[in-house]
Amino acid sequence: QKEVEQNSGPLSVPEGAIASLNCTYSDRGSQSFFWYRQYSGKSPELIMFIYSNGDKEDGRFTAQLNKASQYVSLLIRDSQPSDSATYLCAVGVFSSGGSYIPTFGRGTSLIVHP
Amino acid sequence: DAGVTQSPTHLIKTRGQQVTLRCSPKSGHDTVSWYQQALGQGPQFIFQYYEEEERQRGNFPDRFSGHQFPNYSSELNVNALLLGDSALYLCASSHKQGIENSPLHFGNGTRLTVT
């Protein structure tokens, strides 16, 4: 059973601070890693994806991957109240059926307070 | 460029009934995946369709079935509805690139309530 673990939170940070969201996964064969943002009552929205060890930056967002530790994180710099949402970590592995199926964690709730 | 569209947005059904949910993928995408998301949980994979065939299935009973049409659109059917089937049903599309898929893009979901 492939597992993706996230702290459900809520993680509360002040406006302007760095928010750090973490995710661990169980399948060492995992190849692709995604972060989605989901506002209450809405569908998930892709923020970033990362395939290789190290950091990947996109604007205020940085994804960090450490395959040896089976750990992926998302940093949000200069957090804004509009960043308040649930952040879903998804980990993809190539299945025996020839398909590529991301498994999702339960998400971390982030609250950015003014 | 139209994104992933799902219909209907909301649905209320009674236990034992059957329901059909529909999805049109994002332009340029050929693969459709269906997920069920219960309140407070992450999306759970139901199945994935590519080239009109079910390619992979998650841990869901046979009451859940699907179909993909030649234009890549897809349907999710659920028979003999249970109260526990109440959830947000998400359709996600992607494009198969070699042995991998592009990241999933989600539709707005269908909120199913079973009473």
Contacts between the chains, C-beta under 8 A, distances in Angstrom:
chain1	res1	chain2	res2	distance
A	4	B	42	7.6
A	6	B	42	7.9
A	8	B	40	7.9
A	31	B	100	7.5
A	32	B	100	7.1
A	32	B	103	8.0
A	34	B	103	5.8
A	34	B	104	7.6
A	36	B	106	7.8
A	42	B	108	7.2
A	42	B	109	8.0
A	43	B	88	7.8
A	43	B	90	5.8
A	43	B	106	4.3
A	43	B	107	6.2
A	43	B	108	5.1
A	43	B	109	4.8
A	44	B	43	6.9
A	44	B	90	7.3
A	44	B	106	5.0
A	45	B	106	7.3
A	46	B	103	5.3
A	46	B	104	7.1
A	46	B	105	6.5
A	49	B	103	5.1
A	88	B	42	5.7
A	88	B	43	7.4
A	90	B	104	7.6
A	92	B	101	7.8
A	94	B	99	6.4
A	94	B	100	7.2
A	95	B	56	5.3
A	97	B	55	5.4
A	97	B	56	4.3
A	98	B	55	6.3
A	98	B	56	8.0
A	98	B	99	7.9
A	99	B	48	5.2
A	99	B	50	7.0
A	99	B	55	4.2
A	99	B	56	4.0
A	99	B	101	7.7
A	100	B	94	7.9
A	100	B	96	8.0
A	100	B	99	7.6
A	100	B	100	5.4
A	100	B	101	4.2
A	101	B	33	7.4
A	101	B	45	5.7
A	101	B	48	6.4
A	101	B	56	5.5
A	101	B	58	7.8
A	102	B	45	7.8
A	102	B	104	6.2
A	103	B	45	6.9
A	104	B	35	7.7
A	104	B	42	3.7
A	104	B	43	4.8
A	104	B	44	7.6
A	105	B	42	5.2
A	106	B	40	7.3
A	106	B	41	5.4
A	106	B	42	4.4
A	107	B	42	5.5
